[in-house]
Amino acid sequence: MKNTYFTPGPAELYPTFQQHIQTAFDKQLGSISHRSQAFRDIYKFTDEQLRTLLNIPKTHAIFFTGSASEVWERLLFNCVEHESFHLVNGSFSQKFYDYAGSLRKFAHKLEKPFGEGFDAADIEVPEYAELVCMTHNETSSGVQMRVADMHKLKKKYPKKLFCVDMVSSAPYPDLDYTLIDSAFFSVQKAFGMPAGLGVWIANQACLEKATRLQQYENLTIGAHHTLPTLWKHYKDFETPATPNVLYIYALGKIAEDFNKIGVGTIRKQTEEKAKMVYKFLEDSDLYSPFVKEERHRSQTVIVADTKKPSAEIIAEAKTAGMVIGSGYGAQKNSQIRIANFPATSAEQVQNLINYLSNSR
Ligand SMILES: *Cc1c(COP(=O)(O)O)cnc(C)c1O
């Protein structure tokens, strides 16, 4: 029997992934040159499908990296001369902040306790911060930041660059790219692919900043995948280094599958499934939603406090073919995390709810 993975990344594979990889093998895409027209056509197709899916305008380019955490480093190298500012409320947003320190930037953070979220009204961005780093979905705690708050914040600080880590939620957040300068994700979460590809969306303002920083003699913007280099190659739908052609192809095909369903429908289905899970958690005497404020509750990674040790629940569910995530870090044994990505259907979510309600 096959398991259903409700883990928040790596996660359940999107049902069409295997077919797309088979087609890629049939087309021998593992052997084509990344300087060939065949590759440029693949890059262009994936770029078009992602633009349609996420409503990305021409002002922004789309690049491929090895992972999303690679993009943390690229953004800090390319878009920060001295200071970055981070909204931190869990392990992933904290790591983004830590990267800034490792790169010897002056990193500031506004921190909220684990399980709490940010509203635009709470946030004061320090005067000299150049890049504001926000995490749409904090995967460790199941907290999301509403896109309306992200947009509001940018309007309050229009001169600063704003970037969004949407790793464990894209394509769910409907970002307004006239306000968001950069956003990024990796494919092993809501896109339902195995790990191994990051996607970085960035605009002209980011490129201009990187180009300017590169001219400072004592400042490095890194050697690998600098924004000016990525952008130069992007103009021809090429990449500086040899890319993950197979996954760029599969991502384009999965984005096309999403577009056929329609991103509006995918977002609505996500909300409906999340509602089912939250309602179950609220009605249960064995589980409760960890995030108290409804407006901060993630639609894509749902975290629950458990009455009995979560390791027992996880082991039991596994025997029924359902793999759920453990709590993150210190919460490992007192919480479970349930991914709600497009790869799992409402029926599969209902099966999980039925199983959890019937087991004691
Ligand atoms: C998983 C995750 C990352 C890291 O992604 P990698 O592809 O493993 O580098 C970053 N941010 C968030 C919010 C994540 O969930």
The ligand as an SDF file (V2000), in Angstrom:
LIG
                    3D

 15 15  0  0  0  0  0  0  0  0999 V2000
   11.5870   24.5050    3.7140 C   0  0  0  0  0  0  0  0  0  0  0  0
   11.7030   25.9640    3.9360 C   0  0  0  0  0  0  0  0  0  0  0  0
   12.8670   26.6720    3.5880 C   0  0  0  0  0  0  0  0  0  0  0  0
   14.1050   26.0030    3.0850 C   0  0  0  0  0  0  0  0  0  0  0  0
   13.9280   25.4620    1.8120 O   0  0  0  0  0  0  0  0  0  0  0  0
   15.0980   24.5700    1.1780 P   0  0  0  0  0  0  0  0  0  0  0  0
   14.5880   24.2650   -0.1780 O   0  0  0  0  0  0  0  0  0  0  0  0
   15.2490   23.3810    2.0630 O   0  0  0  0  0  0  0  0  0  0  0  0
   16.3180   25.3930    1.1680 O   0  0  0  0  0  0  0  0  0  0  0  0
   12.8840   28.0400    3.7580 C   0  0  0  0  0  0  0  0  0  0  0  0
   11.8200   28.6890    4.2550 N   0  0  0  0  0  0  0  0  0  0  0  0
   10.6850   28.0480    4.6110 C   0  0  0  0  0  0  0  0  0  0  0  0
    9.5450   28.8280    5.1650 C   0  0  0  0  0  0  0  0  0  0  0  0
   10.6000   26.6650    4.4520 C   0  0  0  0  0  0  0  0  0  0  0  0
    9.4730   26.0250    4.7980 O   0  0  0  0  0  0  0  0  0  0  0  0
  1  2  1  0
  2  3  1  0
  2 14  2  0
  3  4  1  0
  3 10  2  0
  4  5  1  0
  5  6  1  0
  6  7  2  0
  6  8  1  0
  6  9  1  0
 10 11  1  0
 11 12  2  0
 12 13  1  0
 12 14  1  0
 14 15  1  0
M  END
$$$$
